[in-house]
Amino acid sequence: MESPDVSYIVGLLQTDGCHSGDVEKKGKIGLELAVRDEALLHKIAALLPCNARVSTRQRTTNFSAGRLYETATLTFSAQPVRRFFAGAGVPTGRKSNSVGPPNGRFSAPDYVRGLLDGDGSLGFTSRGYPFVSFVTASDDLARYLAGVINDVCGVTRRPGRNARDGVFNIMVTSSAAKALAAWCYYDGCLGLERKVLSAEAIGAWTVPSGRYGVRRAAWTAEADDVVRSLPRVDAAVQLGRTEKSIAMRAWRLVRAG
C-alpha cells in the first residue's frame, strides 16, 4: 500500500470498481471506464501480478438518450490479488456507503487522485474559477477528504449530505483547488489523461484582479442544493453570485423549512 501506483488503484477501485463473489472462493474485480480512458486500464493491467483482461462493449444508459455508449472494462479473478485488495479497502458487494481510507500506511496523494479520477471533477466554473469536487455516499471518505483539504489547502470543510441525493458533495475552488490539484496530480503520475490535463490547466491559473460581476438569475432547485451543501464563498463562486446573495438565499431556505 505504500506504493504510489497501488494506492492510486485502490482509490480508483473504491469509486469506479466492482468486487463480486467471495475472496475465499470464486469472484472477480472489474473496473469499467469510458472507452476513451481505455489506455489507463492497460497500464493498470500491466502492473497487476496476475492475468488481467481488458474488453470493450456497447450499451445504452439512462443518460445516453438511446445512443450506444461504449465502455472498456478491466477484469481479473486471481484470488490472492483479490484478497489483497479486499484487505486494502475494496470489499465484495455493494460498497458506496461503507468504503473508507485504507488501514496502515499508504500514499495519500495517489490514493486521493484515484478517488478523484473515479468520482471527482476538475475544471473551471462559468466565471473562470478553478474547482475540484468529489461526490461520495461514504461518511468515512467524506471525513477523510475534508481532513486532506484542511491539511493541504488550509481551508475547512464540514461535509453534509445534500437534500436531493443524500450524498456528500465536497468542493474547493480558486487557490485551494489549485493547491489540491498540484498535490495529487504530479508529473508522471498514473491517472486519467483528461483529468491530468485539467489539473495542469488549474495549476496555470492565477488569481484575477478586480471583482467578478454579479449574475442575476432565477433560483433553481439545483442552485438551492449548492447553497445548502457548500460554504458561502464556494457557493458564490460556483453560482456566480455574491456572498451576500448566497447568505440571503440560505436564510430564506431555512425560513421556508
N, C-alpha and C positions, 0 to 999 in steps of 0.2 A: 504493500500500500504506500510505501514511501516513494515508489517510482512515479514520476510525473505522468507518464502515459497511463499507468494503471489507475491512478487517482482520477484522471480525466474520464476513462472508460466507465468507472463506477458511477460518476456523476451523470454521464450520458445514459447509462442503462437505467438508473433510477428514474429518469424523466421520460425517455423515449423507448425503453426496452420492455421486454416481457419475459418472465421466467415461469414456465409452466412445468407441471409434473412434480417430481419428488427428488430431492438431492440424494436420497438413498436408493432410488430406483430409476426408472426411465424419466426423461424430461428433456427440455431444451431451452435455450435462451435465444430470443430473437430481438433484433434491432432494426426497425423499419423507418426509412427516411425517404424523402422525395428523391426521385431518380437523379435529379441534378446534384445531389450530395453523395452519389454512389462512390466516388473516389475515396471518401473518408472511410467507408465500410471496408474497402480493400486494404487500406492502411491498418485498420484495426485487426482485420483477419490475419495479416502478416505478423502481428505482434502476439497473437494468441498461441499458446503451446499445445495446440490441438488442431484437428481438421475443422475448418470453418467454410461455409458456403455462402456466396453472395448470389442472389437471384433477383429477378425483376418480375413485376406483374402490373396489370392494369385493372382498375376497379373504379366504381362510382362512389362518391361520398356525399354527405349532406350539403357540402359546400361547393360541389363541382357543377351544379346546375345541369346534371345529366351527362356531362362530358366525362370521358375516361381520365382517371388520374393515375399516373404511372409512378410506382414506388420501387425502391430497391431494399432488400432485406438481407441482413447478415444472420445466419443461424449456426449454432454449434450445440452439441449434446454431450460432450465428454464430461463424465461425472466428476472427476477431480477438479476440473476447471469451474464447473457449475457450483460445486461445493465451496470453492474459494470465494466466488462472487456472492454466494448467499451469506457467507460469514462476513463479507465486506459491506453488506447492506443492500443486496439485491435479492430480496426474498421471493419465494414462489407465490403465485396467486396475485390477487389484487394488492397493489402497493401504494396507491396515490396518497392515502391518509397516514400510512404507517412508516414510510421511509424517513431516514434521518442521516446525519453525517456519520461516516464510518467510525468505529471504535479504534482507539490507538492512534499511532502516528500516520499521517498521510500528507500529501502535498496539497495544501489548501487552495492556492491559485488555480491549479489544474483541475481540482475537483469542482470548484465554483464555475470554471469555464465549461465543464461538462454539463453542469446544471443549466447554465445559460444557453448553451447550444441546443439543449433539449426543450426547455420550457421558458426561455428568456427571449427578450427582444433588445436589439441595439439599433439606434437610429437617431433621427432628428425630428423635433416637433415641427408643426407648421410655421412656427415663429423662428425656426432655425436653431433651437437649443438642443444639445445632445441629451439623450436619455439612455439609461439601462434599466430594464424592468424584468421581473421574474414573477411567474404565477405558480402557485402551489396550493394543494389541499392539505399539506402536511404541516402540523404545528411545529414539529422539530426542525424542518427545513426553514420555515419562516423565521423562527428564533435564531437559527444558525446564521442565516444570511443577514439578518438585522445586526448581529454581532460583528460580522465581517465588515459591513458598511460602516459601523461605528469605528472599528479599528483602522480600516484602510482610508476611509473618506473623511472621518472626523465629524460625521453627522449622525443624528439619532433617528431611528425608525422604530415605531411601535406598531407592528403589523396587526391588522384586524381583518376578519373575514368580511367581504363585501356582501351587501344585502341581496344582490341578484343571484349570484352563483355560489355563495358560501365558501369562496376561496380567498387566499391572500394574494394581493397584487402589490408587490414591493417595488418601488421605483426611486431612482436617484436621477438628478438632472444636472446640467451645467458642469461646474468644476468637479462635483462629486462623481458624476458619471464618467468624466474624463479620467479621474483617479482610479476608479474601479476597473474600467476597461483596460487601462495601462497595466494594472496589477495582474490581471488574469489572462490577457491576450498579449503575449510577448513574441518577439521574433523567433520563428522556427517552431512554434508550439503546434501540437496536434489539435486540429479543430476544423469546424466547418469553414470553408474558404470564404463564403459570403459574410459570415459574422466576423471573421478575422479582418476582412476588408472594412467592415463597418467600424470595428474597433480602431483601425488605423485612421479612418476619417474623423472619429471622435477625438483621437489624440492630436489631430491637426487643428482642432477648434480652439479659438481664442475668445476671451470674454469681449463682447461688443461694447463699444462706448455708447452712452446715452441710454434712454429708457425705451423699452418696447411699447408699442401702441396698445390701445385697448380695443378688443374686438367685442362689439355689442351684438349679441346673438341670443336667440331664444334658448332657454334652458331645456335640455333634454334629459331623459332617464339615464342615458349613458354619462352625460356630464354630471348629473347628480351623484352617480356612483363614484366618479373621480373625486368629487368634493368630500364624500363620506369616507373614502378609503385612503386618501393621500394627505400628507401635511400641506398646510396652506400654501407655502411657497411653491411646492411641486405642482399642486393643482393649478395654481395661477399660470405657471409656465406651460403646462400641457394644454390648458384650455385657452391660452392667450388672453387672460383676464387679469385684473389687478388683484392683489391680495385682499384689499378691502372688499371687492366684489365677491370673492370666494368666502370671506368671513360672513358677509351678509347673507349669502345663499345658505351657508351651513346653519346659521341661526334660524332662517326661515324653515329649513328642513326639520330641524329639531322641534320648532314650534308646531309644525304640521303633523308631527308624530310619525 
